[in-house]
Amino acid sequence: MRCEYNDGLKVNYSGSLQITKGSEVNVYMKEGFIPANIRDELDAATRSNDCGDMRKVAETVTETVGNRACIHEWQK
């Protein structure tokens, strides 16, 4: 599911999650590394095709990991 908002925020969820907003926000989470609670919310927003809910999830993610993150492998 892809959502674009008037303020430039873009959310793309197709297993992996990408959140961008110009040069301010750039977050990527590979499919197997998205926490279960976030994945559940993403899946629910996708099922209902609700970009409002998708935005809420994107805000939760950026509040948790910050505006710049690339999560694609386990940290030791």
N, C-alpha and C positions, 0 to 999 in steps of 0.2 A: 504494500500500500504506500502510496506517495501522497504527501500533503504539502501544499505551498501556501504561505500566509502573506498577507499584505505587508507585513513588516520585514519580509525577506527571509523569514525562517522557513527551512525546508526539512521535512522528515521523510525518510525512505526506509521502510521496513519490509524486508523480503527474506526473513530468516535472520540475516544480519541487520544491524540498525545503523543508519547514518543520519546525523543531525548537523545541519549547517545554517549559518546566518552570516553572510558576507565574510569578513575577516575576523568577526567577533567570536563565532562558535564553529568548532569543527570536532565532532565526536563520532567515533566509529567503534562499534562493538560487534565482534564476530559472533555468529550464531551460537556456538557452544559456550560462549562466555557471558551471555546475558543472564543476570540473576533471575531465578524462577519467578519472583513476584513481579518484576518488570516485564518479563516475557508474557506472563499471564495477562497483564494490562494491555500490552501491545496486541496480543491475540484477540482480546475482547474488543478493542478499538477497530481492529481489522474486520472481525466478524460483523460488527454493526456499521462498518464503513463510516466511522465518525471521526472526522479530522479534529474536532474539539477535544475529544478524549485523547487522540494521538498527541496533541499539543501538550496536554497535561502530563502525559508520560514523558515527553521530551523535556519538560521543565523539571520533572523529578530526576531524570537522568543527569541533566547538567548541574542540578543542585548537589547531586551525589558525587559525580566524578569530575566536575568542573567543566569549563567551556572548551577545553582542548584535551582530548584523550583518544588514544588508539588502543583498544583492548582486544588483543587477538592471540595472546599466548599466556600460559601460566607463569606467574612470577615466583621465583624461588626465594 
